[in-house]
Amino acid sequence: MSFKEFKPSSWAIDNKISIYVLTFFIVVFGIKSYNSLPKESFPDIVVPTIYINTPYLGNTPTNIENLVTKPIEKQLKSISGVKKINSTSLQDFSIIMVEFNTTVDVAIAKQQVKDAVDKAGSDLPKDLTRQPNVQEIAFSDIPIMYINMAGKMDLNKLKDYADDLKDKIEGMKEITKVTMVGALDREIQINVDMYKLQAATLSLGDISRAVGMENMNISGGLVPMDGMKRNLSIKAQFKTVEEIKNLVINSPTNAKLYLKDIAEVKDGNKEQESYARLEGKNVITLQIVKRAGENLIQASDKINGLITEMQTSKEFPPELKVTVTGDQSERTRLTLHDLINTIIIGFILVTFILMFFMGVTNAIFVAASVPLSMFIAFLFMPSIGFTLNMIVLFAFLLALGIVVDDAIVVIENTHRLFDNGKRKIKEAAKMAAGEVFLPVLSGTLTTLAPFIPLAFWTGIIGKFMFFLPVTLIITLLASLFVAYIINPVFAVDFMKTHDEEKQKYGKLTKLAKIQLGLYALAALLSHVMGHPAFGNLVLFFALFMIVHRFWLHKMIEKFQEKIWPAFRERYTKFLIRFLKRPWLALLGTFLLFVFAIVFFAMRSPKVVFFPQGEPNFVYIYVKLAEGTDPAETNRVMYQVEQKVNTVLGDSNQIVKSIITNVTKGITDPQDQDQSEHANRGKIAISFVEFAKRNGESTSKYLSELQKYRWNIPGADITVSKEQAGPPVSKPINIEVKGDDFVVLVNNANRLKRFIDEQKIDGVENLKSDFESNKPEIVFNIDRERANREGISTYTIGMEIRGAVFGIEASKLKDANDEYPIQIRYQYDQRNNIEALRNLKITFRDMNMGGVLRSIPLSAFCDIQYSNTYGGIKRKMQKRVITLSSNVTEGYNPNEVVAKVQKAAAGFKSSGNVIIDFTGQQEEQKETGAFLGNALMLSIGLILFILVLQFNSVGKPFIILTEIFFSVIGVLLGTAIFKMDMSIVMTGIGIVALAGIVVRNGILLIEFAEMARSQGMGLWDATVEAGRTRMTPVILTATAAILGLIPLAVGLNIDFETLFESGNPHLYFG
């Protein structure tokens, strides 16, 4: 008897040994690939951003803008693929950041920017301090851990240990950068007495040249001697500070002076610029930044192993205490562990429900498609550069209930054909595969269709979510391969009819006893060899085997023979009554849809951009007035620490660590400026993992800290939590743009005051990025008078710079490192404005025959105390001032922003300025627009696939009504459970739903068509399709639901500890 078959399935059945070998390789190499995949919490997002830094000393922000920033921007704007050009013109510096579209390769972007900068070279000043420096910048450079070092020893010795550890960590391939915070940097200080120097008619430059010309090793060439060529060399580099002290300085007055006669020479440290504390105690902190794409867990293990090795090998003395905090790998391990456990729970639930519908053996065939599909996906991931992260695991979780769909249809159809006793298993398997191939293929393609547009999502959000659709597409295609190539082979060898299955129940056959014996032996050996978890797992299978044979099979049998047939008959009767009143049925469904919309609107769920959970980290950012000394910033940060401890309470069990940084590692990742600032500090509060919080909310502490009255004069304090999901800007981000800077500043300040006066709830702290109070002391030079004396502005500037900042004359080298030799005036002189004002400039007056003269600055220069602005910011060639704020915990960002926008609408601007709401709102609009287009495109793709299958337009539209009415469940579920509507995740869910729901419609319509082709009437064919396809339809829908249930309710069971110690660590959250 001939029948329709699917050739690849038939070939697999006829060559089953090859398929078993292939399956073995899939499992082995799939596991190997899984273990080798880099693991991280969230995907590493590389945004092509190029940074251009151009120093031009002695110029104001306005001059920097006109002379440096604008000429470079002029060339940059012609580059294709540029999304944004932001610039900041500061005193002495121009900083430009060029952000490209995420589709542009970073290397290409960098080269294009270099070419543009080269073109701008002819328009730049010829006396630039240094040529523009072009480099790529990564905003994802967030430390993966902090290594804190402390001990009762000399601070320089402590830094030596920190340097040693830093060098070894930087040598690891997984690490891109290590930043040291809180250390003292050694330098050789030559603190010159201004008045003794002037008396000797010398300058700092004379001392610098003398030191530099003496601290040398010089090669004199080769000399032949005794048949050998010997190298002539002078080795005169300083070895000790004493040598520097005794250096002879020749004075123009022919006096011979030792350097120690006019200067204090000491082996000291630079003025401390950064500070770090752990739990209030001073430490040196190493901030570790991982290279993109490397394995976070592996990097953490290597670093922790290195620290342990250095401690046990005595490289670190016993009194040196090394503490690791903020280790992101701990949360990554926990997140991955929890998600894998959730996948296992979902897998168990899916398998359990399959057992009742299909029997244990068939359920195992179908359930096996889950791990096999995932193993195939793991094999492809390294080649496409994927890491194992939360988004990938979420994709697997979403796929869990879908990948079994193909296997369910194939195996259920095989069992139906085989169980009636008319066909042998081999023929039934081939026939079943051929019979349902087209509907299953089109069902899989329609499920995939919505994810195809998502794979082309642009922007940062698209880069972040890219892992989801691609993982799903690979896994679903793999499930199709498993269902049609591997499952039929398993079915042929192991599938039993219902009667055959019943024969082995209620007794232990000889084979069953052998199996139990082997289980017991394996369990015993596992326990003896120290692997109790595997042994307990084996015992669990043995116990399940016994329970199934003597008890569970009765429940399954009762369900299959009584409960399910009765339910199916009731459904058939209901369907007949339903079909007799089609218009009433359609009207009822439409009214339910309208009710869902009305109910949803009445509940008014909050709309969020990305779902947020309980914070694991809380950050407190402190900003003081521009120009604040680091030591003063550190003093204020200590006060903030005390107040933080007041809020958190002493010995708080859910607080893991509190780290304070000053100057370095202090910026908010959401800010564009990621540089070091002496007037800023940050406190990072880390909480223990969720399961150890005993139900206590960390949001409570975040809210309390945001509302806390700090009462610290001059301190601008902002409290925020770590960002979940893709990197986005702050919720409230207002840009004020214009050309006239005075008008711009006036409008920005008035707008800030105007919004502050509205006292809008939820606005945490509206801040302006414009700095208008940077203190400065201006030396006003009488250029004509100075030039008459033969003194240039450059000479004056370099004399003042040398006096205060100092001159690096050379370096003192030892066996391990080299240290700068810094020359400047003594502390009390370089910090005395009157002393600087009377600083004498020594020079040879060529107008008087080269006579050596010294003239005080006060002869042609006076000083003026004033405040200036910190810099001029531009965006896309327009000057801009940005007002931004976080939203207080407990408030919905979209609602707060809507109130701010409404308030800002009442603001009356003056002059020619533009006010835009950007940041997260801008990204939110782009995301919403893309997802809307993606849904339309998905429906179009689904329609095209259905038209191809049915060669009809009417039938596809009947199936597409499922998409329309499936939204009823989304609206009612969101409203009933008071869930937030996440633009990103809910949007993706709705797009994905479009593909999932049509699969059932395909199965029904396809069977009805087949029945009609065999002579059955439309009415009977429809009823028969509903009755016959009810099992696979219910199974596929139930499997999809059960796969997501653990994630939806927050159920977590630790299977590792369950089988190791019997403790499942069960919790919801």
N, C-alpha and C positions, 0 to 999 in steps of 0.2 A: 504494500500500500504506500503510495507516494504521499508526501506531505511537505509543507513549507518548512524550510530550515534556514538557519543562519550559518553560513559556511565556516566562519572562524570558530564558532562554538562547536560545531560538528568535528572540525579538525582537532580541537583541544580534547574532546571526548575520546577520539580515536588515538590520540597521542598523549595519554594521561601521564606517562612517566616523565616526559619533558615538562609538563605543567607542574608536577610535584617538585621537580628540581628547580624550576623557575620560582615557585613559591618559596622554597627554602632560601634561595638567594635573595629574594625580596625581603624576607624577614631578617636574615643575617646582616645584609648591607644596609637595610633600613634602620636597624638598631644602631649599627656603626655610624651611620650618617647623623642620626639623632644625637648621639653622644658627642660628635665632633662639631656640631653646630654652635656658633657663638650664642651665648645666652645673655639677655638683658631685659629690663622691665619694659621699656618702650623702644621703638625703633630709633636708631641714630638718624636724625634728619640733617642732611647736608644742604644748606641753603647757599647757593653761589653768591657770596658776598666778598667783595674785594675792598681792601683798606689802603688808602693813600695818605701817607704822613709826610709833610713837608715842613722842616724847621726854617725859619727866617728870623734870626735873633734881632731884637731891638725894634720890632714893629708892633703897632697896636692892632687889635682885632679888625678895625676898619681897613687898615693898610693891608693886612693879611688877606682879607676878603677880596679887595680890589686887585692886588698885585699877584696873588697866588691862586686863591680858590676859584675865582671867576674864569681865568684863562684855562684852567684845567677842566672845569665843568663844561666850558664851551665845546671842547673836543669830546668829552664823555657823552654828551647828549646825542651824538651821531651814531653811537654803538647800538646795534640791534640786540634785542633780547633784554634790554635794561628795564627793570620794573620801577626802581626808585633810586634817586641820587640824593643822599643826605650829606650835608657838610657842616662843619663847625670851624669857625675862624676864631682862634684864641690869640692871646698875647704870645708872639714868637712862633706860633704853630698853625698850620692848616691841616685839618683832618677831613677826609672825604671818604664816605662809604657808598659803594655802588652795589646795589642788590639786583641780581638778575632773576629772570624767571627760572623756576625750578627745573625746567627742561634743558637749561644750558649747562654744559660741562664746566666744572670749576676751572680746569686748566685752560680751556679756551677763553673763558671769561677773563682770567688773569692776564693772558697774553693780549687780548683786545684792549684791556685797560692800560697795559704797559705801552702799547702802540699809541694810544690816545695821549698818554702823558708825554711820550717822546715828541709827538706833534706839537704839543703845547709848549715845549721847551723854548722855542724862539720868542714866545710872548712872556716868559717868566723873567724875573730880575736876574742879572748876570752875577750878582754877588750873593746868591743863596747860600746860607750856611751849609746846607747839604742838599743834594739832589733828591727829588721825591722818591720815597720808598714805597713800593707796591707789594702788598702781600695779601694772601687770603686770610679771612677771619672766620672762626667757627663759633656761633652763638651757643652751640651745644656743648661747649667745653665746661661742663659742670663737674666739679670734683666727684669721683666715685668713692673716695674715702679720705679721712683726715688722720694723719699719724701724729700724735702728740707726744713730745719728748720732754722730760723734766728730770732733775736730779740735783743732789747737793754737790755741785762742782762749779768750776770757773765757767762763765758763760761762753767764752771762746772755745773751751774744751767741749762744751755741750754742742756748740755749732759744728765743731769738727766731726762729731759723731753723726749729727744730722746731715752734714755734707756727704759723708761716706755712704749713708743709707740712701740719700737723694741720688747720688751718682749711680748706685747699683740699680735702683728702681728705674731711672731714666734709660738704663741699658736694656730694659725689657721691651720686646717688640710690641707688647700690648699697650704700652704707655707712651703718650705723646708729650706730656709736660708735667713737671713737678715744681710747685711754687712754695717757697719757704716763707713763713710768716712768723714774726716775733723774734727773729735772730738779730744779733749784733754782728755787723760786718767789720772785720779787722781792717785798719788802715794805718799807715805810718804818717803821723801828723807833724808837720813843721809849722808851728804857730809863731809867726814872726812878730816881733815888737816893732810897731809902726815907727815909733820915734827913733829907735836905734837904727833902723833901716834908713830913715831919712837923713840922720846924722852922718851915715856912711855914704850918702848920695848913691844909694843902690835902689833898685826896684825889685818887685817880686819876680819879674821876668829874668833879672840877672841871676837870682837864686835858682829859679827853675832851670835855666840853661846850665848853670854850674852842676847841679845835681844830675841832670840828664846826660851831660857829657862825661861825667865821671863813672856813672853806673853802667858800664859797658863791658862786653866781651867782644874783642875784635880779632879777626883772622888776618894774618899778614902774608899769607901765601905759603908756597912750598920751597924748601931749600934742600938741594942734594947733599948728602953727607954719608960717607961710608957705604956707598951703594944704596942708600935709602933716601927717600924723599921725606923730610920731616916738615910738619906743619908749624908755622910761626903763629903764635897766638898771644893775645893779651887778655888775661882773665881778671877783670877789675870790678866785676859786679859786687854790689854791697851784699854782705852776708849778715851783718848785724846793724842795729840802730846806732851803736857806738861809732861805727865807721862814718855814718852820715853826720853825726854830731861833730866829728873832728875834721869835717871837710873844710878846706881853706877856701875862702871867698875873697877874690881880688877886688878891691875897691878902686874906683877911678882916681881916688886921692892917693893911690899906691899904698894904702894901709892894708896889712894882712890880717884878716879876721877869720876866726873859726865860726862855723855856722852856729854853734852852741852859744856864741857871744851875743848874737842878735835874735836868736829864736829858741823856743822850747821844742826839742825834738823828742817825740815819744811814740812808743808802740801802743796805739789805742784803738778805739772803735769809732766808726761813723756815728753821727747822731742817730738815735733809734727812730726809724720811720714807720715801723709796723709793730703791732703788738698782737699777742694771741693768749687766750686764757681758756682753760677747761675747768669747769665747776669753780670758777673764781680764782684759780691758781695759774700763775704765769707758766707758759710752755712755749716750746718752739713747735710750730705746726707745719707739716708737709701736706699740701693739698695736691692730691693725685688726680690727674686727668687722663682718661683712657682714650686710646686711638679709636676712631670711628671704625666699626665693623669687627673689632676684636672681642674676644669672649670675656665678658665682665666677671663671671664667676671664676674663670681660669686666672684672670689677672689678680683678683683678690686672693685666691689660694696661693699664688706664687709670691705675692707681697707678704702675706702673713707667714708663709713658710720661710721667707728670707729673714724676717724679723726673729722668728724662733731660732733659726740657724745661727744668727749673729749673737743671740743671747746665750745659747748653749755652748758655742765655740769660744766664749769669753771675749768676742770682739766688742761687745757691750759690757761694761762693768756692772756688777750687781746693783749699785746705787742708781743706775740709769733706769728710769721707769718709762716704758713705751706703751702708750694706750691708743688703740685704734677706735675711732668713732665715725659715725655717719657712713658706715660701710654699705654702699648701695647694693652690694651683692647679697646681703642678708635679706633685704626686702625682695630682691629679684628671685632668690631661691624660694622665699616664702610664696611670692606671687605665682611663680611657675609651679611650685609644689601644690598650691591650692587649686590652680586651674587644672592641673593634671588629675588631682583627686576628683574635681568636679566632672571632668570628662569620664573618669572611671565610674562615678556614681550614675551619670547619665547612661553610660554603656550598660551597666547592670540593670537599670530600669528598663531600657529598651529590650535587652535580652529577655528579661523576666516577662514582659508583656508578649514578646514573640513566642515564648514557650507555650502560652495558653492558646494562642491562635494556631501555631504551626507544629507544636510538639518540640521536645528538647533537641532532638537531632537536627531538625530543620532550622530551629532557632539558632543553633550553634553555627550552621552554615551561613546564615544571614548575618549574625553578629560578627563573624570572622571578617566580613567585608569592611568593618570599621578599622581595625588595626592594619589590615592589608592595604587599604586605600591610603591610610596615613603614612605607612612605611614607604609606599611609592612616592608620595609627596615629599617625604624626607630625602629621598634619593635625588630629587630635582632641585631642592633648595640651595645646596652649596653652589651649583652652577649658575644660579640667578642672583647670588649674593645675598640671600635671605639669612636673617638671624632668627633664633627662637625667642620670641618676645610675646608680650601679652596680646598683641593684636593677632599674631599668628595662631596662638592657642585659642583665642576667642573665635577665630575662623574655624578651627577644628571643632570647637564646641558647637558652633552653629551648624557645621556640616554633619555632626554626629547623628542627628535624626534624619538627615537627608540622604547620606551615602547608602543607608540600608534600603532606600526605596527601590532601587533597581534590583537588588538581590531579593527583596520581598516579592516583587512581581514575578521574577524568574522562578524562584524556588516554590512559591505558592502555586504557580501555574504548573510546574513540574509535578508537584505532589498531587494536585487535582487530577492531572492526566494519568499519573501512575497509580493512584489510590483506587481508581475505579476498576482496576484489574484487567483492563482491556489491552494494555500496552506494557512492554518490558521497560525497565528503567532507562536503558540507553536510548530507546526510541522516544520515550516520554521526555527525556531531557533535551534531545535535539528538537523535537516538535515544539516543546514549550518555549525554547529560546527563539525559534523562528517565528512563532505565533505572536510574541509580544515585543519583538525587536524594534519595529518601527515606533509603536507608541512609547516604549521606554526611551528610545533614542530621542524622540521629539520632546518627551517629558524632561529628560536631562538637559537638552539644549535650551528649552524654555526656562528651566531653573537657572542655567548658566547665563542666559541672556541679560538679566538685570545687572550682573556683576561685570559684564564687559565694559559698559560705559564708566563704571566706577574705577576701572583700571586705568582710565585716561583722565582721571581727576587731577587738575593742575593745582599749583600753589602748595603752601606748607601743609595744609590740611590734607590735600590729595596725596602728597608724599608720605605723610604719616599713615593714612588709611590704605595706601596702595597694597600693603601686605595682606589685607583682608580679602579683596576680590580675587587676587592672584592665587592665594592659598586655596580659596574655595573652588576656583576653576580647576586647578590641578587635582585637588582631592575628588571632586565630582567626576572628572574625566577618568580618574583612577578607579572610582567605584564602578563606572561603566565597564571598564576592562575586567575588574574582579567579577562582576555579575555575569558576564558572558564568556569568560575564558576559564576562570578558576572555579567558581561555584558549580557550574554544571559537572565538572570532573568530580568534585567532592560528592555531589548528589548521586552520581552513578555508582560510586563505591560504598556510600554509607546511608543513603536514604532507604527507609523502610516504610512499608505500607502501615496503615493504622492497625491492622490485625497483627502484623509482625511485631510491632512495638508492644502490643498488649501481652504477647506471650511471655515476655521476660519480666513482667511486673510481679511483685509479691514474692519473689524468690531470688536467691543468689545462685546463679549458674556457676559452672566450673570456671569459665572465663572471667566472670565477675569476681570470684574469689581470688584468682590470680592477680587481677587488677588491684584489688584492695591490698593484697600482700605486697605488691610492688610499691603502692602508695605508702604503706607503713614503713617499708625498708628505706625508701627515699627520705621520708620524714625523719627517721631515726638517724640516718647518715648526715642529714642537714644539721640537726641539733648537735651531733657529736663534732662536726667540723666548724661549729660556731656560726651557722646561718639559720637561726631559729625562724626567721620570717618566711623563708622558702619552705621550711619543714611544716610550719603551721598552714601555709597556703595549700600544700599537698594534702594535709589532713582535712582541710576545708573541702577540697574536691571529693575526697573519700566520703566525708560525711554527707555531702550533697548527693552523691551517688546512692547512698543508702536511703536517705530521706525521699529521694525521687522514686526509687523502686518500691518503697513500702507505703508512701503516703502522698507525696506531691502528685504522682501520676493520676491519683484518683480525682484530685481537684481539676487537673488539666482535662481529664477525660469527661468529667461532669460539665465543664465549661464547653468543650467542643461538641459534645453529644446532646446536651440539653439547653444550657443557658444561651450559647451563641445561636444555635438554630432557631430557638424561640424568639430571640431578639431580632434575628434576620427576618423571620416571618412577620413579626409585628411591624418592622420597618417596611416590608413589602406592602402590607395592607395600608399603612399610612401613606406610602408613595402613591398607591392607586387612588386613594381618596384625594390626595394632593393634586394629582394629575387631572382629576375630574373637575377641579375648580382652578384652572391655571391662572385666570386673571385675579382671583381672590388671593391666590398664593403670591403672585407677583406684587399685588398691592400691599399685602401684609409685610413682605420683605422690604418694600420701599418705605413703608411707614416706620419700620424698625430702623431703617437707615436714617430717616429724618429724626426719630427719637434719639438716636445715638448722637447726632450732631447737636441737638438742643441740650441734651443732658451733659455733653462734653462742654458746651459753651457755659452752662450754668455752673459747672464745677470750676471753670476757669483755671486749668492747670498752668503752672509756671513754665515758661519757655526758657531753656538754658542752652548755651552753645555746646558745651560738652559736659557729660555727667560728672559731678563732683562727689567725692566721698569724704569720710572723716580724715582730717589732715594727719599725716605722719610726721610732718615737719612744720614748724611755725618760725617765720623769720621776722626779726625786728630790725628795721633799717633806721639809722640815726644820721642826721645831717646837720652839721653846724655851719656857722658863717664861713664863707670863703676866706682862706688865709689862716684858719685856725691851726695852731701847732699840733703835731701828732700827739705830743704828751698831754695837751689839754683835751684833745678828743678822747684819749685813753681814760683820763680822769672822769669825763662825763659818761663814758661807756660803763665805767665801774658803778656809777650811780644808777644807771639804767638796769644793770645786772641786779642790784639790790632790790629794785622795785619789781623786776620780773620774778625774783624769788618770793617776794611778798604775795604776788598773784598766784604762783604755782604752789606755794607752800613748801615747807621743809620736808625733805625725804619723800617726795611724791613718787609713788611706786610706778606710775605710768610714764614718768619722765626718764628717758634713757641717758641723755647728755645735754649739756648746755655749753656751747662754744662761742667765744667772743673774738672777733677780728677787728683790727683797726688798720686802715690804709689799703691793705691787700685783701682780695676776696670779699669785698664788701658791697658789690653792686647787685641790683635786682636783675635777674635774667631777662625780665620783660623790658628793661631799659636799653636804649641804644648804646649808651655810654658804658663800656665795660673796663675802663681804665682805672688806675689807682688814684685815690684821693685822700689826702692827709686829714681832711675835715669830716670824714665819714667812717662809720663803724657798722658792724652787723652782729646780731646775736642769733645763733641757730639753735632752736630747741628741737630735739629729736625725741619722739615718743616710742614706747615699746610697741611690738606688733599687736594687731587688733585682738588676737585670741587671748592676750595676756592683760587686757585692760579691764577685765571683769565688768564689762558693760558700761564703763565710764567714758563719756564723750570728750574727745579732744577739741571738738568745735566749741565747747563751753569755754575752754581756756583761750582759744583764738578770739572769741567774742569779748571776753573780759579784758584781754590785752588791748583790743582795738578801742574799747570804750574807756580804758583807764586814763585817769588824769595824771599825766607824768609830772607836770609842774617843774620842768627843767628849763630855765630861761635860755632862749637862743637855740634850743634843740628842736628840730623838725623830725618827728618820729612817725614812722609808718609800719604797720603790722600786716603781714600777709602769710599765706600758706603756700606750700609747694604746688606747682602747677601740674595738674593731671591732664594727660592727653597731649596733643600737639602744642608746640610753642606758639602762643598768641600774645597780642598786646593787651594792655590794661583795659578793663571794661569801659571806663570813662576816659576818652582821649579826644580832646578838642584842640584843633590846630587853627591858629590865627595867622593868616598869611598876608603879606603886603610888601611894598618896596621901601616906603619911608619908615625908617627904623623908629623914629621918635613917635610917629602915629601908631606904629605897631605895638610898641611897649605900652603906650597909653591905653590902647584898646584891650590888650591882654590883661593888664592890671585891673582895669575897670570891670572886665568880664568876670575875673576871678572874684573880686569883691561882690559883684552883683549876684553870682551864684551862691557864694558863702552866706550872703544876707538872706537867701531864700530858706536856709536851714533845711535842706532836703534830707530826709531820713535815708540812711544807707550809703551816703557819700562819706567815705572814711576821712580823707584828707586831700583836698584838691590842691595840687602843687603846680607851680610854673617851672619850666626848665630854664628860664631866663635868670641869670645871676646879675644883679644890678649893684651889689654892695661889696664887690671885691676891693679890699683896701690896697692902696698903693701910695708910694712916695715918688713923686716925679722930680727928676733932676732937669731943670730948665736951663739949657745951655745957651749962652750968648755966642752964637756960631761965629760972628765976625771977630769978636775979641779972641776966641780960641784959635781961629784960623790964622790971625795975625801973629800968634805965638808959635804957629806951626803945629798945633795940636788938632787932630781930627776927632770927630764924634766917636769913631770906632775905637780910637785909643782911650778916650774917656770911659766908654762903655766897658772895654776889656779890663781897665784898671779897677773899676768898681766891681765887676764880676769876679776878678781875681781876689780882691780884698775880702769879699763876702763868701762867694761860693767856693773859691779856691782854684788852684791850678794843679792838675795832675802832672807832676814833673817826670815821673818814671814809676817803676814797680820794684818792690823788694821780693825776690824769689827765694823759696825754700824747696825742700824735697817734694812737697805735695802740691803747693799752690803758689800764686803770686798775689801781692797786695799793693794797692796804690800808695804812692808817696804824694801826699796832698799838702800844698803850700798855701797858706792864707794868714791873715792877721789874727792876733790873739782874740779870744772870745769877747772880752770886754771892749775891744776896739772895733771889731767888725760889726758889733751890734749897737754901736753908739753913732747915731746919725750925725752929731756934731763932729765927731772924729772923722767920719767918712766925708763930711762936707769940706773939711780942711785937709783931706788927703792930698799929698803932694805928688804931682806927676813929674817924674825926672826924665829929662830928654836932652839931647844935644841940639843946641840952637845953631843951625847952619848959617843963619843970618849974622851971627856974631862969631864966625870962625870956628864953629863946633864946640863952643863953650858949653859945659854941662850945667844945666839949670833945673831948678825945682820950683814949680808954681802950684799953689794950692787950688783945689777945685773952686773954692769960694771966690777966686778972682774972676771967674767967667761963668759961674753957675750958681743958681739958687734952687731951693727945694720947695716943693708944694705937696701938702697932704691932701689926698682926695680918694674918692671911691670910683671905681669903673665897673663896667659890665664884664662878666666873665668871658663872653664870646658871642659871636653872631652865628645863628643856625639858619641853614637854608634847606629847602626841600624842592627838588625839581626846579632849580634856579630861582626860587622865590624865598625871601626871608620868612622865617616861621618861628613862632613861639607856641609851645605845646603846654596845655593844661591837662593834667592826668590825675586819676585817683583809682584806688581799688574800691570795691564795694564791701561794706561791713558784713561780716558773717551773719547769715540768717536772712539776708535780703536778696531778692532776685535781681541779678544784674540788668536784665532787659527792662524790668519795671523801673529801676532806679534811673537808668539811662533815659528812658522815656520822660520821666519827670524833669531831668536835667535839660533835655532838649526842649521841653515845653517852657521851662523857665528861661532858657537862653533865647527863645523866640521873642521874648519881651525886651531883650537887650538892644539898645540903640547904639550902633557903632558909629564912629566918626571917621572921616577920611576914606581912602580907598583900601579897605581890608576885606578879606574873605574868611568866614568862620565855617569850619567843617568838622563834623563828628567822624572820626576815623578810628583806627585801632581795631578792637574786637568787633565793633559794630560793622565796620567795613568788611571784615573777614566773614562775619555772620551773613551779611547780604550776599556775598559772593558764593558762600557755601549753599545757602538756601536756593539761589538761582541755579547753581549747578545741579543740585539734587532734583529739582523740579524738571530740568531738561533731561536728566538721566532717567527719570521715571517715564517721561514721554518717549524717549528713545527706546527704553526697555520694552514698553508696550508695543512699539512699532516692530522691534525685533521678534517679539513673541508672536505677533500677528503674522509676520512674514513666515516664520517657521510653521505655524499652524496652517497657513494657506498652502504651503508646499506639501504638507502631509495629507491634508484632506482635499486639496485641489478645489477648494470652495471658499467663499467669503462668509457665508451665513454661519456655518458651523464654528469657525474661529471666533466670530463675534459672540456666539452663545457662550463659548468658553471664557471669553474675556470679561463677561459680566461677573465672574468670580472675583476678579481683581477689585471691581467696583464695590461689591458687597462685602468683601473681606475686610474693608476698612471699618465696618461696623464693630468688629472685635477689637480693633486698635483703639477706636474712640471710647467704647464702653470700658475696656480694660484700663485705659489711662484714667478715665473719670472715676471709676469705682475704687481703684486702689490709690487715687490721688498721687499719681506719678508725675514727675516733671517731663515735659516734652523736650528732649534733646535734639537740637537741630541736626547734629552730626549723626548720632547713633539711632535716634528714632527715624530720621530720614533714610538712613541706610536700611533699617529694618523694613520700612514700607516698600522701598525699591526691591529688596530681596523677596519680600512677601509676594510681590507680583509674579515672580517666577515659580514660587513654591506652590501656590494655590491652583495654578492652571494645570498642573500635572494630573490631579485627580479628574479634572474635567476631560482631559485627553483620554484617560483610561475608560471613562464612561461613554463618551461619544464614539470612540474607536470601536468598542465592543458592540454598541448599538448599531453602528454601520455594518459591522461584520454579521450581526444577526439578521439585519435587513437584507443583506446580500444573499443570505441563505433562505430567503422567502418569508421571514417573519414580518409582521406588520409593525408600523411605527410605534403604536401603543405598547404592544407586547415586547418589542425590542427594547424600548425605554425601561420598562419594568424589569426585564431580564438583565439588562445592563446594570441597573441599580442593585439587584439582588446578587448577581454573580460577582461584580467588582466591589461589592461592599467590603469584603475582607481586606483586599489590598489597599483600598482607599482609607478605611478606618485605621489599618496598621500603619500606613505611611504617615498619616496625620498624627496619630498617637505617638509614633516614634519621634517625630519632629518635636512634639510638645514635651515628651518625657526627657529628651536630650537636653532641653533648655531649663527644665524645672529646677534642678539643683542651683543653677546660676540665678534664676528668678527669685527663689526663696532664700538664697544665701546659705544653703546647706553645705557643710564641709565635714568630711570624715577623713582622718589621716590613716590611710590604709597601711602605710609603712609601720607606724606604731601599733596599729591594730593587730597586725600579724607578728610583730616583734614581741610586744608585751601585753597584748590584749586590751590596750587603752586606745580607743578610736579618736580621742580628742574631738569629740563631736561638738560643733557649735554652729550658730546661724549668724551670718553677718558678711 
